[in-house]
């Protein structure tokens, strides 16, 4: 197992994982269940209205995502991230000042998407993809495990603060986290792609070092939009977003309708966080060793099975637990699978723009899916139609991945970004350009 890339890249991965843990999709999506009861009691809002805030954030990311990806491609990750983190923190703190109108909540959700765009996985997966090659999948899995880290650590602490000090204090503390992490992330980005004076950098490190000043192999955004593989990825991951993001905020209600009491339902759904981490790390490790579309196809079938199981009545405690674990593993594999496949099939030339577009679209579908599942329940009196529709979509998406074919070899074509001796020499002088330190 070759882990030499981690010798220089572990600070970058560590910083990226911490930042992903407080990215806008994570910080709002996973804290919603903690704040919802207090906000409903305080202001008389409905759960459907709160879920509308997630939809507003996701739609705003459709604009901010590709834009921040373009900026990161041009100016580097470090400048974008370090400017965005304090703005994100201040915006989250502003939730503590809400006075009642639901419009305030929606505007703040949109502001989180705009001001926190530089902290999304769009930025961090770009840096990690450019530094790692042999261990790219594992590095992406470690980076994106930050979402599970938030679910495991932040949620219970936010719940305790809310219970003892109120939801306003909890929002203020949550907003302070990006500011407290800022020095650590800055240090990790500064040292994540450096080597010591006596080192001979690996080809992946030299490629990463070129940063925004040069282009590496791959398609432009315009070329990607005309390429069938781009649209196959789009179709697959939009179907996956609907099928995995829709059930997660509704899991407690699904189990209560199946006859579980609230305490048992919460106990079963609590394993979703660790299941997501398992999906991230296990998937990433496998992507490095086997053909990623086949592994991804198999992992997307797990939440499809989960959807079928959850649509059944009644559920035993064992089948309920297995359904949550399969859903979490599939949901955990999605983000790093998308990042990995974009790098392998579309390339790094305009990675930020391409992944930013796909990630933003994924976020829109994922952000609106919970409300769609709720609407299906309101009309049909059951979550089963939505769960089964999601399972069918996952089966279609899993099959589509198998048509991607061999990985693209962009460096084999000089017109698609083959490195020159001059570029390689420049890379040795600017080993930290990938994170925009100059």
N, C-alpha and C positions, 0 to 999 in steps of 0.2 A: 504494500500500500504506500504509494508515493505521497508524502505530505510536506515535501520541501517548500511548496508555495506558501504554506502557513507560517514558515519561519519568518518571512517578511510581511505576510498578509494578515496575521492574527489581530494586530491592532485595528486594522480596517474593518474586519469582520465583527470584532467586539463593539466598535463604535457604531457600526451600521445596525447591529441587532438592538442596541439600546435606543437608537433613534427610531427604528421601525416600531418599537414598543409604544412610542408616544406619537405615531403618525396619525393624521386626521381620521382615516378609516378605522383605526384601532381604538383611538381614544374616545370616540363618540359611540361606535358600534357596541363595544364591550362594556361601557359605563352606563348605557341606556337603562339596563335592567336595575341598576343600583339607584339611579336618580328618579326613575319613573314614579314609584309610589309616592315619594315626597312631593314631586312637582304636581302630580294629580291631586293630592290632598291640599296643597297650598293654593293652586290656581284653578282647580276644577277642570283641568285639561283631560282629554281622553287619550288612551294608548295609541289609537290610530293617528291622532294629531302629532304625538311625539315621533311616531315612525315616519310621519311626513317630513320631519326635520332631517332624518337620515336620507330621504329621497332628495331633499333640497341640497344637502351637502354633496350627494353623488352627482347631481346634474351640474353643480358648479365645478366639480372636478373634471367634467368633460371639457371645460374651457381651460382650467388651470393646469391639468395634467399634461397635455401636449405642450403647452407654453413653457412650463418649467423644464420639461424634457429638452426642448430646444435650447433653453438658456444654459442648462447643464452641459449639453453637447458643445456649446460655444465657449463658456467661461469656466467650466469645471465644477465638480461637486462641492468642494469646500466652501466656496463663496456663496453658492446658493443655499446650502444647508445652514451655515452659520448666520446668515441674514434671516432665514425663515424661523428658526427655533424660538428666539425671543418673541417674535410677532405671534407665533402660535400660542405661547404661554400667556401673553397678555390677553389674547382673544378668549382663551378658555377661562381665564379669571373673570372676564366680563360677564360670563353666565351667572356669576354670583350676584350681579346687580339687577337681574330681571325683576320686573315689577308686576307682571300679570298678563299682558297681551301676548298671545301665541306668536304674533309676528316678530316679537323680539327674539324668541327662540329660533325661528326660521332664519332671521338675518344673521344671528350669531353662528348658526350651522354653516351658512354660506361663507361667512367670514373665515371660519376655520379652514374650509376648503381652499380659499384664496390665499390667505396669509400662511397657512401651513403646508402649502403645496411642495415646498422645498424639503420637507421632511418625509415625504411619501417614499414607498419602495421604488418609484420611478428613478429617483436620484441614487439610492443606495445600491440597487442592483446594477446600475451602470458602472459604478466604481468597482464592485466585486467582479462583475463579468470581465472587465478589462484587466484585472490583476490575475485572475485565476483561469487556468485552462484545464489541466489534468484533474483538478479537484473542484471544478466550477460548480457542479451540482451540490456537493457537500457544503461548500462555502455559501451558496445561495440558501440552502436549507438552514444553516446556522443563522444567517442574517435575518431571514424571514420568520425564524422562531421567536423573534421579539414580540409578535402578536400573542403567542401563547404565554410568553413571560408576563405580559400585561394582565392577561386573564387570570393567571395563577397568583400573582402578587398584588396587583393594584386593586382588583375588584374587592377582595375581602377587607383591605385597608380602607378603601373608600366607603364601604358599607359601615365599618366601625366609626369612622369620622362622622358620617351622616347621622348615625344613631346617637352619638354622644354630643356632637357639636352643631349639627344641622347641615343641610345640603349646600348652603352658601359657603360655609367653611370648607366643605369637601371640594367644591368647584375651585375655590381659591388655591387649595393645596394641589389639586390636579394640575392647574395652570402653572404652578411653581416648578413642577417636575422638569419640563423642557429647559428652563433656565438653570436649574441645578445640574442637569446633564450636559449643558453646553460646553464647559471646559473639558470634560472627559471626551466628548465627541470630537472636539477640536484637536485634542492631543492625538486621538486615534487616527484621525484623518491625516494629520501632519506626518505621522510616522508609519502609516499603514503601507506605503509603497516605497519606502526608502530601504536601501541596503547599506551596510557598513562599508567603509572605505576599501577594505580588502576583498569585498564580495565580487563574484562574477554573476551578474543577474541572469536569471533564467529568461528564455524567450518571452514567457508570459509577463514577467516583470518589465522587460524592455518595452513590450507592446503597451502595457499599462502606463508606462512612464510618458508615452507620447502625448497623452492628455488631449486637451482641446486644441492644441496647436497643430495637430496633424489628424488625418483620418486613417482608420484601419479598415480592413476589408468589409464589404457589405453593400447593401442597397441604400440609395437615398430614399427619402420619404415618398417622393413621387413614384419611384420604381417599385417600392413596397406596395403602394396602393394599387398598382397594376399587376401585382404578382398573385397567382392563385393561392400560394401557400399562406399569404397574409390573411386572405379572406377565409381560408379553412381554419386558421387559428382563431379568427374572430368568431366564426360560427360555433366552434367547439367550446370556447371559453364563455361565450354569452349563455349558452345552454347550461354550462356547469355553474355559472354564477347564480342563475335562477334556482337551480336544483339544490344547491348547498347553502346559499345565504338565506333563502326563504324560510326553511324550517327552523334554523337555529334560534332566532328570537321567539319563536312560537313553541319551542319544545316543552316548556313547563305546562303550557295550556293543553298541548296535545296529550301529555301523559295524564293530566288531571281529568280530561274527557274520557280517558281509557280506564278511569277508576283509581288512579294513584292519588294518595293524599299529597298536599303541597310539600311536606318535608321529604317524602320519598321521591317526588318528582325532581326537586332541587338536588338531592343526593345523586340521582342518576345523571342529570344533565351536567353536573359539576365535572365529569370526566372529559367534557368536550375540549377543555384547555389542553390537558396533557395529550389527548388524541391528536390535536392539531400539531403539537410539537413532534410527536412520533411521525406523523405524515410528512412534515417538513424535512426532518433529518433522515428518516428512512428513504423517502423518495429521492432526496438529493444524493445520498450515498449510492443508490441504485442507478441514478441517471449517469453517474460517472463511469459505470462498469458495464452497462448494457444499453441497448438502443432505447433512448428515452421515450419515443412515441409509444413503444410497446409497454413499457413500465407505466407510463402515464395513462394509457388506455385501461390497463388492469386496475389502477388505483381509482380511476373515475367510475368504474363499475361498482366499487364498494358503496358509495353513497346511493347508487341506483338500487342496490339490494336493500339498503337502509330505508329508502323511501317506500319500497314494497312492504317491508316488515312493519313500518310505522302506520301504514294504511290499514293494517289488519286489526281486528278486534275479536277477543281481548288480547292484551300483551302480558306475557309473563315478565317478572323482574329480569330474568336472564336475557330474553329476547330484546327487551327495552334497552338494557345495557349494551348489548352487541350492536344494536341499531345506532346508538349514540357514538360508539367507538368507530364504526365504519364511516359514519357521516363526518366525524372529526378528522379521520385519516385522509379521506378524500378532499375535504376542505383545506387541510394543511398542505396537501401536495400541489394545489392549484397554482398559487402565486409563483413558487419557484419553478414549477414546470413551465409556466408561461414565459418567465424570464429566461429560462434555459433554452427553450425552443426558439425564441426570438433571436437570441445570440447565435444559435447554431444554423438557423435557416434564413434569417434576414440579415444578420451580421451586426457589427458594432459601429459601422460608419455613421448612422443616424439612430443609434439604439435608443437614446433618450426620447426622441420624437416618436418613433414607432411604438416602443413599449408604453410611452406615456399615453398615446391614443388608445391602445388596447386596454391598458390598466384603467383609464378613465371610463371607457365604455363598460368594462367589467364592473366598475364601481357603481355606475348608474343602474345596471341591471340588478346587482347585488343589493343596492340601497333601496330599490323599489320592490324587490321580491317579497320581503316580509309583509308589506301592505297588500300585495297581490294575493298571497296565501290567506291573509285575513279576509280579504274580499271574497275569495272562493268559499271560505267557511261560512261567511254571512249569507251567501246565496244558497249553498248546498247543505249547510248544517253539518259539514264534515270537512276535515282537511284531506281526506283521501283523494279527491280528484286532483288537487294541486300536487300532492306527493307522487301520485302515479304519473302525472304529466312530466314532472321533473325527472323521474326515473327513465321515462322514454327518451327525453332529451339527452340525458347522460349516455344512454346506450348509443344514440346517434353520434354524439360527440366523440365517444370512445372509439367507435368504428372509423370515424373520419380521420383521427390521428394516424391510423395505420397507413394512410395514403401519402404521408409526407415524404417517404423515401429516404435515401441516404442524406447525411448532413451536407450542407453546402460547403464547398471549398473555395472561398473567395480569393484566397491568396494565390490560387492557381491561375487566375486571370489578371494580368497586369492592369487592365482597365477598371478593376474593382478593388483597388486599394492595395496592391502589393507593395510591401515596404522596400524602400531603397536604402542603399548604404548610408546616404546622407541623413535619412530619417532615423536610422538606427543610431548613428553617431549623435544626433541631437537628443535622442532619447536618453543616452547615457549621461548627458549634461543636465537633464531635467527629470530626474526620477520621480518627482512628486507632482508633476504637472497634471496628472489625472485627477487630483483633488483640488486643483486650482490654487496652489499656494503662491503662484507668481502672476 
